[in-house]
C-alpha cells in the first residue's frame, strides 16, 4: 500500500521518458553500442506499470476480504507461493 503513490508517480513519468528517447532516436555513443535505447527504457516502463497493476490487484483483494460479503475461501488472499511441510 505504501508503494502505490511512489510507483504510480514513477510509472506516470516513465511514459514521457520513453517517448523522448524514441523521438530523439537515442543510441549509445560507442560505435558498437546499442542503437535503440528506447526499447530498454520501454521495457523498464512496462515493468513499472505491471508492478502498479499488481499492487492495485492485491489492494482490491484485501478490500474485498475486509469489507465484502464473500467467504474467506472465495477471496483467495494467498499472495505468492507458500509451501508447508506436514
N, CA, C and O atoms as a Tinker XYZ file with bonds, in Angstrom:
   344  protein
     1  N      0.821000   -1.192000    0.000000    73     2
     2  CA     0.000000    0.000000    0.000000    64     1     3
     3  C      0.868000    1.262000    0.000000    63     2     4     5
     4  O      0.543000    2.243000   -0.669000    81     3
     5  N      1.963000    1.232000    0.745000    73     3     6
     6  CA     2.819000    2.406000    0.791000    64     5     7
     7  C      3.579000    2.609000   -0.514000    63     6     8     9
     8  O      4.017000    3.722000   -0.807000    81     7
     9  N      3.737000    1.566000   -1.286000    73     7    10
    10  CA     4.450000    1.674000   -2.559000    64     9    11
    11  C      3.572000    2.263000   -3.657000    63    10    12    13
    12  O      4.083000    2.709000   -4.684000    81    11
    13  N      2.276000    2.269000   -3.455000    73    11    14
    14  CA     1.351000    2.708000   -4.502000    64    13    15
    15  C      1.596000    4.143000   -4.979000    63    14    16    17
    16  O      1.685000    4.349000   -6.190000    81    15
    17  N      1.710000    5.141000   -4.106000    73    15    18
    18  CA     1.933000    6.505000   -4.623000    64    17    19
    19  C      3.260000    6.647000   -5.366000    63    18    20    21
    20  O      3.327000    7.310000   -6.401000    81    19
    21  N      4.310000    6.027000   -4.839000    73    19    22
    22  CA     5.617000    6.132000   -5.475000    64    21    23
    23  C      5.623000    5.469000   -6.852000    63    22    24    25
    24  O      6.051000    6.077000   -7.833000    81    23
    25  N      5.152000    4.233000   -6.924000    73    23    26
    26  CA     5.141000    3.501000   -8.191000    64    25    27
    27  C      4.213000    4.191000   -9.194000    63    26    28    29
    28  O      4.524000    4.247000  -10.383000    81    27
    29  N      3.082000    4.715000   -8.727000    73    27    30
    30  CA     2.166000    5.417000   -9.630000    64    29    31
    31  C      2.832000    6.655000  -10.223000    63    30    32    33
    32  O      2.694000    6.927000  -11.416000    81    31
    33  N      3.548000    7.397000   -9.399000    73    31    34
    34  CA     4.220000    8.607000   -9.879000    64    33    35
    35  C      5.340000    8.277000  -10.861000    63    34    36    37
    36  O      5.467000    8.923000  -11.901000    81    35
    37  N      6.145000    7.280000  -10.534000    73    35    38
    38  CA     7.251000    6.898000  -11.415000    64    37    39
    39  C      6.723000    6.296000  -12.718000    63    38    40    41
    40  O      7.268000    6.565000  -13.789000    81    39
    41  N      5.674000    5.489000  -12.636000    73    39    42
    42  CA     5.085000    4.903000  -13.843000    64    41    43
    43  C      4.522000    5.981000  -14.765000    63    42    44    45
    44  O      4.704000    5.932000  -15.982000    81    43
    45  N      3.852000    6.934000  -14.180000    73    43    46
    46  CA     3.262000    8.012000  -14.975000    64    45    47
    47  C      4.354000    8.826000  -15.675000    63    46    48    49
    48  O      4.200000    9.201000  -16.837000    81    47
    49  N      5.443000    9.095000  -14.979000    73    47    50
    50  CA     6.527000    9.882000  -15.561000    64    49    51
    51  C      7.447000    9.068000  -16.458000    63    50    52    53
    52  O      8.306000    9.647000  -17.124000    81    51
    53  N      7.303000    7.765000  -16.500000    73    51    54
    54  CA     8.150000    6.945000  -17.364000    64    53    55
    55  C      7.721000    7.021000  -18.828000    63    54    56    57
    56  O      8.535000    6.793000  -19.723000    81    55
    57  N      6.466000    7.336000  -19.076000    73    55    58
    58  CA     5.984000    7.402000  -20.460000    64    57    59
    59  C      6.632000    8.541000  -21.257000    63    58    60    61
    60  O      7.072000    8.299000  -22.382000    81    59
    61  N      6.712000    9.767000  -20.731000    73    59    62
    62  CA     7.431000   10.810000  -21.475000    64    61    63
    63  C      8.925000   10.512000  -21.605000    63    62    64    65
    64  O      9.564000   10.923000  -22.573000    81    63
    65  N      9.471000    9.803000  -20.633000    73    63    66
    66  CA    10.872000    9.398000  -20.659000    64    65    67
    67  C     11.144000    8.516000  -21.881000    63    66    68    69
    68  O     12.124000    8.726000  -22.595000    81    67
    69  N     10.283000    7.538000  -22.116000    73    67    70
    70  CA    10.424000    6.639000  -23.261000    64    69    71
    71  C     10.107000    7.382000  -24.561000    63    70    72    73
    72  O     10.790000    7.190000  -25.567000    81    71
    73  N      9.095000    8.212000  -24.543000    73    71    74
    74  CA     8.700000    8.939000  -25.755000    64    73    75
    75  C      9.807000    9.887000  -26.229000    63    74    76    77
    76  O     10.081000    9.983000  -27.426000    81    75
    77  N     10.436000   10.582000  -25.288000    73    75    78
    78  CA    11.508000   11.494000  -25.705000    64    77    79
    79  C     12.711000   10.729000  -26.231000    63    78    80    81
    80  O     13.384000   11.185000  -27.156000    81    79
    81  N     12.984000    9.570000  -25.647000    73    79    82
    82  CA    14.088000    8.743000  -26.139000    64    81    83
    83  C     13.798000    8.238000  -27.550000    63    82    84    85
    84  O     14.700000    8.167000  -28.383000    81    83
    85  N     12.546000    7.890000  -27.817000    73    83    86
    86  CA    12.158000    7.411000  -29.146000    64    85    87
    87  C     12.235000    8.533000  -30.181000    63    86    88    89
    88  O     12.739000    8.331000  -31.286000    81    87
    89  N     11.736000    9.710000  -29.818000    73    87    90
    90  CA    11.728000   10.829000  -30.756000    64    89    91
    91  C     13.133000   11.327000  -31.082000    63    90    92    93
    92  O     13.389000   11.791000  -32.193000    81    91
    93  N     14.048000   11.229000  -30.107000    73    91    94
    94  CA    15.434000   11.650000  -30.345000    64    93    95
    95  C     16.242000   10.568000  -31.054000    63    94    96    97
    96  O     17.376000   10.802000  -31.470000    81    95
    97  N     15.643000    9.369000  -31.189000    73    95    98
    98  CA    16.348000    8.207000  -31.732000    64    97    99
    99  C     17.660000    7.998000  -30.964000    63    98   100   101
   100  O     18.739000    7.879000  -31.545000    81    99
   101  N     17.519000    7.958000  -29.639000    73    99   102
   102  CA    18.674000    7.881000  -28.752000    64   101   103
   103  C     19.432000    6.573000  -28.962000    63   102   104   105
   104  O     18.832000    5.505000  -29.084000    81   103
   105  N     20.742000    6.676000  -29.001000    73   103   106
   106  CA    21.589000    5.490000  -29.131000    64   105   107
   107  C     22.871000    5.711000  -28.354000    63   106   108   109
   108  O     23.166000    6.821000  -27.910000    81   107
   109  N     23.620000    4.642000  -28.199000    73   107   110
   110  CA    24.853000    4.693000  -27.429000    64   109   111
   111  C     25.924000    5.492000  -28.172000    63   110   112   113
   112  O     25.933000    5.534000  -29.403000    81   111
   113  N     26.822000    6.124000  -27.419000    73   111   114
   114  CA    27.921000    6.876000  -28.027000    64   113   115
   115  C     28.988000    5.958000  -28.600000    63   114   116   117
   116  O     29.756000    6.354000  -29.476000    81   115
   117  N     29.029000    4.737000  -28.102000    73   115   118
   118  CA    30.021000    3.778000  -28.578000    64   117   119
   119  C     29.680000    3.315000  -29.998000    63   118   120   121
   120  O     28.510000    3.278000  -30.378000    81   119
   121  N     30.687000    2.968000  -30.762000    73   119   122
   122  CA    30.467000    2.527000  -32.146000    64   121   123
   123  C     29.722000    1.199000  -32.200000    63   122   124   125
   124  O     28.889000    0.981000  -33.080000    81   123
   125  N     30.020000    0.328000  -31.272000    73   123   126
   126  CA    29.365000   -0.983000  -31.259000    64   125   127
   127  C     28.273000   -1.040000  -30.190000    63   126   128   129
   128  O     27.868000   -2.128000  -29.780000    81   127
   129  N     27.792000    0.120000  -29.736000    73   127   130
   130  CA    26.790000    0.188000  -28.677000    64   129   131
   131  C     25.383000   -0.086000  -29.183000    63   130   132   133
   132  O     25.170000   -0.455000  -30.338000    81   131
   133  N     24.460000    0.102000  -28.306000    73   131   134
   134  CA    23.052000   -0.134000  -28.632000    64   133   135
   135  C     22.526000    0.960000  -29.557000    63   134   136   137
   136  O     22.844000    2.138000  -29.393000    81   135
   137  N     21.729000    0.556000  -30.517000    73   135   138
   138  CA    21.187000    1.533000  -31.459000    64   137   139
   139  C     19.822000    2.065000  -31.022000    63   138   140   141
   140  O     19.501000    3.217000  -31.312000    81   139
   141  N     19.034000    1.284000  -30.354000    73   139   142
   142  CA    17.678000    1.690000  -29.962000    64   141   143
   143  C     17.540000    1.609000  -28.444000    63   142   144   145
   144  O     17.046000    0.614000  -27.915000    81   143
   145  N     17.970000    2.642000  -27.754000    73   143   146
   146  CA    17.908000    2.634000  -26.297000    64   145   147
   147  C     16.490000    2.792000  -25.786000    63   146   148   149
   148  O     16.215000    2.476000  -24.628000    81   147
   149  N     15.587000    3.272000  -26.620000    73   147   150
   150  CA    14.213000    3.457000  -26.181000    64   149   151
   151  C     13.535000    2.121000  -25.882000    63   150   152   153
   152  O     12.588000    2.069000  -25.098000    81   151
   153  N     14.016000    1.040000  -26.506000    73   151   154
   154  CA    13.438000   -0.279000  -26.235000    64   153   155
   155  C     13.712000   -0.686000  -24.781000    63   154   156   157
   156  O     12.831000   -1.199000  -24.092000    81   155
   157  N     14.941000   -0.449000  -24.333000    73   155   158
   158  CA    15.292000   -0.783000  -22.950000    64   157   159
   159  C     14.481000    0.074000  -21.985000    63   158   160   161
   160  O     13.981000   -0.425000  -20.977000    81   159
   161  N     14.353000    1.349000  -22.289000    73   159   162
   162  CA    13.565000    2.226000  -21.439000    64   161   163
   163  C     12.088000    1.843000  -21.462000    63   162   164   165
   164  O     11.392000    1.990000  -20.458000    81   163
   165  N     11.613000    1.356000  -22.594000    73   163   166
   166  CA    10.225000    0.901000  -22.698000    64   165   167
   167  C      9.958000   -0.337000  -21.868000    63   166   168   169
   168  O      8.892000   -0.465000  -21.265000    81   167
   169  N     10.918000   -1.249000  -21.831000    73   167   170
   170  CA    10.767000   -2.444000  -21.002000    64   169   171
   171  C     10.737000   -2.049000  -19.525000    63   170   172   173
   172  O      9.965000   -2.603000  -18.742000    81   171
   173  N     11.575000   -1.099000  -19.158000    73   171   174
   174  CA    11.570000   -0.581000  -17.788000    64   173   175
   175  C     10.205000    0.022000  -17.444000    63   174   176   177
   176  O      9.657000   -0.247000  -16.375000    81   175
   177  N      9.660000    0.835000  -18.348000    73   175   178
   178  CA     8.359000    1.466000  -18.114000    64   177   179
   179  C      7.249000    0.413000  -18.040000    63   178   180   181
   180  O      6.358000    0.514000  -17.197000    81   179
   181  N      7.297000   -0.587000  -18.911000    73   179   182
   182  CA     6.283000   -1.653000  -18.881000    64   181   183
   183  C      6.347000   -2.422000  -17.563000    63   182   184   185
   184  O      5.313000   -2.788000  -17.003000    81   183
   185  N      7.548000   -2.661000  -17.074000    73   183   186
   186  CA     7.700000   -3.340000  -15.788000    64   185   187
   187  C      7.116000   -2.538000  -14.643000    63   186   188   189
   188  O      6.494000   -3.100000  -13.741000    81   187
   189  N      7.309000   -1.230000  -14.672000    73   187   190
   190  CA     6.728000   -0.383000  -13.637000    64   189   191
   191  C      5.205000   -0.424000  -13.679000    63   190   192   193
   192  O      4.551000   -0.478000  -12.638000    81   191
   193  N      4.647000   -0.398000  -14.876000    73   191   194
   194  CA     3.186000   -0.468000  -14.995000    64   193   195
   195  C      2.649000   -1.816000  -14.520000    63   194   196   197
   196  O      1.570000   -1.878000  -13.931000    81   195
   197  N      3.391000   -2.893000  -14.770000    73   195   198
   198  CA     2.958000   -4.207000  -14.276000    64   197   199
   199  C      3.021000   -4.284000  -12.755000    63   198   200   201
   200  O      2.149000   -4.883000  -12.126000    81   199
   201  N      4.040000   -3.686000  -12.168000    73   199   202
   202  CA     4.118000   -3.632000  -10.702000    64   201   203
   203  C      2.947000   -2.835000  -10.142000    63   202   204   205
   204  O      2.358000   -3.217000   -9.131000    81   203
   205  N      2.612000   -1.735000  -10.794000    73   203   206
   206  CA     1.475000   -0.923000  -10.365000    64   205   207
   207  C      0.179000   -1.724000  -10.421000    63   206   208   209
   208  O     -0.632000   -1.664000   -9.497000    81   207
   209  N     -0.016000   -2.468000  -11.495000    73   207   210
   210  CA    -1.220000   -3.306000  -11.606000    64   209   211
   211  C     -1.248000   -4.394000  -10.533000    63   210   212   213
   212  O     -2.311000   -4.715000  -10.003000    81   211
   213  N     -0.091000   -4.958000  -10.214000    73   211   214
   214  CA    -0.019000   -5.965000   -9.159000    64   213   215
   215  C     -0.380000   -5.399000   -7.801000    63   214   216   217
   216  O     -1.085000   -6.044000   -7.025000    81   215
   217  N      0.099000   -4.191000   -7.505000    73   215   218
   218  CA    -0.231000   -3.546000   -6.234000    64   217   219
   219  C     -1.724000   -3.272000   -6.135000    63   218   220   221
   220  O     -2.338000   -3.506000   -5.094000    81   219
   221  N     -2.301000   -2.780000   -7.214000    73   219   222
   222  CA    -3.744000   -2.496000   -7.220000    64   221   223
   223  C     -4.544000   -3.788000   -7.073000    63   222   224   225
   224  O     -5.567000   -3.806000   -6.388000    81   223
   225  N     -4.093000   -4.858000   -7.701000    73   223   226
   226  CA    -4.775000   -6.140000   -7.593000    64   225   227
   227  C     -4.791000   -6.662000   -6.152000    63   226   228   229
   228  O     -5.825000   -7.108000   -5.657000    81   227
   229  N     -3.646000   -6.601000   -5.495000    73   227   230
   230  CA    -3.571000   -7.055000   -4.104000    64   229   231
   231  C     -4.416000   -6.152000   -3.213000    63   230   232   233
   232  O     -5.110000   -6.635000   -2.319000    81   231
   233  N     -4.362000   -4.862000   -3.449000    73   231   234
   234  CA    -5.143000   -3.917000   -2.653000    64   233   235
   235  C     -6.638000   -4.184000   -2.789000    63   234   236   237
   236  O     -7.368000   -4.138000   -1.799000    81   235
   237  N     -7.099000   -4.462000   -4.007000    73   235   238
   238  CA    -8.520000   -4.754000   -4.209000    64   237   239
   239  C     -8.935000   -6.061000   -3.538000    63   238   240   241
   240  O    -10.035000   -6.158000   -2.993000    81   239
   241  N     -8.058000   -7.065000   -3.576000    73   239   242
   242  CA    -8.378000   -8.329000   -2.898000    64   241   243
   243  C     -8.476000   -8.141000   -1.393000    63   242   244   245
   244  O     -9.346000   -8.732000   -0.753000    81   243
   245  N     -7.603000   -7.331000   -0.820000    73   243   246
   246  CA    -7.653000   -7.073000    0.619000    64   245   247
   247  C     -8.918000   -6.294000    0.973000    63   246   248   249
   248  O     -9.538000   -6.561000    2.002000    81   247
   249  N     -9.308000   -5.335000    0.133000    73   247   250
   250  CA   -10.535000   -4.573000    0.387000    64   249   251
   251  C    -11.754000   -5.483000    0.337000    63   250   252   253
   252  O    -12.646000   -5.364000    1.177000    81   251
   253  N    -11.806000   -6.392000   -0.637000    73   251   254
   254  CA   -12.924000   -7.340000   -0.722000    64   253   255
   255  C    -12.936000   -8.260000    0.488000    63   254   256   257
   256  O    -14.003000   -8.586000    1.007000    81   255
   257  N    -11.768000   -8.679000    0.940000    73   255   258
   258  CA   -11.683000   -9.552000    2.120000    64   257   259
   259  C    -12.188000   -8.829000    3.358000    63   258   260   261
   260  O    -12.923000   -9.407000    4.158000    81   259
   261  N    -11.799000   -7.568000    3.520000    73   259   262
   262  CA   -12.168000   -6.843000    4.732000    64   261   263
   263  C    -13.616000   -6.362000    4.730000    63   262   264   265
   264  O    -14.294000   -6.440000    5.755000    81   263
   265  N    -14.093000   -5.868000    3.596000    73   263   266
   266  CA   -15.401000   -5.218000    3.578000    64   265   267
   267  C    -16.446000   -5.937000    2.732000    63   266   268   269
   268  O    -17.604000   -5.520000    2.713000    81   267
   269  N    -16.068000   -7.003000    2.035000    73   267   270
   270  CA   -17.011000   -7.705000    1.180000    64   269   271
   271  C    -17.804000   -8.757000    1.942000    63   270   272   273
   272  O    -17.495000   -9.084000    3.087000    81   271
   273  N    -18.820000   -9.271000    1.290000    73   271   274
   274  CA   -19.675000  -10.289000    1.891000    64   273   275
   275  C    -19.282000  -11.694000    1.483000    63   274   276   277
   276  O    -19.978000  -12.652000    1.820000    81   275
   277  N    -18.168000  -11.835000    0.756000    73   275   278
   278  CA   -17.752000  -13.155000    0.294000    64   277   279
   279  C    -17.047000  -13.910000    1.426000    63   278   280   281
   280  O    -16.384000  -13.305000    2.269000    81   279
   281  N    -17.201000  -15.251000    1.432000    73   279   282
   282  CA   -16.466000  -16.042000    2.431000    64   281   283
   283  C    -14.956000  -16.016000    2.171000    63   282   284   285
   284  O    -14.507000  -15.675000    1.076000    81   283
   285  N    -14.193000  -16.378000    3.189000    73   283   286
   286  CA   -12.736000  -16.298000    3.113000    64   285   287
   287  C    -12.147000  -17.126000    1.980000    63   286   288   289
   288  O    -11.198000  -16.686000    1.332000    81   287
   289  N    -12.684000  -18.309000    1.726000    73   287   290
   290  CA   -12.103000  -19.189000    0.706000    64   289   291
   291  C    -12.354000  -18.681000   -0.719000    63   290   292   293
   292  O    -11.650000  -19.094000   -1.640000    81   291
   293  N    -13.329000  -17.805000   -0.921000    73   291   294
   294  CA   -13.595000  -17.266000   -2.254000    64   293   295
   295  C    -12.717000  -16.067000   -2.591000    63   294   296   297
   296  O    -12.521000  -15.766000   -3.768000    81   295
   297  N    -12.192000  -15.387000   -1.602000    73   295   298
   298  CA   -11.406000  -14.176000   -1.846000    64   297   299
   299  C    -10.006000  -14.527000   -2.336000    63   298   300   301
   300  O     -9.443000  -13.773000   -3.130000    81   299
   301  N     -9.427000  -15.628000   -1.901000    73   299   302
   302  CA    -8.095000  -16.081000   -2.304000    64   301   303
   303  C     -7.031000  -15.022000   -1.995000    63   302   304   305
   304  O     -6.496000  -14.370000   -2.892000    81   303
   305  N     -6.749000  -14.876000   -0.714000    73   303   306
   306  CA    -5.748000  -13.906000   -0.272000    64   305   307
   307  C     -4.339000  -14.464000   -0.314000    63   306   308   309
   308  O     -3.405000  -13.792000    0.124000    81   307
   309  N     -4.157000  -15.663000   -0.821000    73   307   310
   310  CA    -2.811000  -16.229000   -0.906000    64   309   311
   311  C     -2.023000  -15.452000   -1.956000    63   310   312   313
   312  O     -2.278000  -15.557000   -3.155000    81   311
   313  N     -1.072000  -14.682000   -1.479000    73   311   314
   314  CA    -0.253000  -13.846000   -2.344000    64   313   315
   315  C      1.139000  -14.446000   -2.388000    63   314   316   317
   316  O      1.839000  -14.466000   -1.375000    81   315
   317  N      1.544000  -14.929000   -3.533000    73   315   318
   318  CA     2.839000  -15.579000   -3.650000    64   317   319
   319  C      2.714000  -17.089000   -3.526000    63   318   320   321
   320  O      1.615000  -17.642000   -3.573000    81   319
   321  N      3.844000  -17.738000   -3.368000    73   319   322
   322  CA     3.900000  -19.197000   -3.310000    64   321   323
   323  C      4.228000  -19.622000   -1.887000    63   322   324   325
   324  O      5.207000  -19.157000   -1.303000    81   323
   325  N      3.409000  -20.506000   -1.334000    73   323   326
   326  CA     3.618000  -20.962000    0.030000    64   325   327
   327  C      3.704000  -22.474000    0.025000    63   326   328   329
   328  O      2.835000  -23.155000   -0.520000    81   327
   329  N      4.765000  -23.002000    0.642000    73   327   330
   330  CA     4.906000  -24.452000    0.818000    64   329   331
   331  C      4.989000  -24.734000    2.305000    63   330   332   333
   332  O      5.749000  -24.098000    3.035000    81   331
   333  N      4.190000  -25.703000    2.740000    73   331   334
   334  CA     4.243000  -26.106000    4.136000    64   333   335
   335  C      4.594000  -27.573000    4.220000    63   334   336   337
   336  O      4.174000  -28.375000    3.385000    81   335
   337  N      5.355000  -27.913000    5.217000    73   335   338
   338  CA     5.712000  -29.312000    5.438000    64   337   339
   339  C      4.739000  -29.921000    6.429000    63   338   340   341
   340  O      4.337000  -29.291000    7.407000    81   339
   341  N      4.374000  -31.151000    6.152000    73   339   342
   342  CA     3.424000  -31.837000    7.039000    64   341   343
   343  C      4.160000  -32.897000    7.832000    63   342   344
   344  O      3.551000  -33.596000    8.642000    81   343
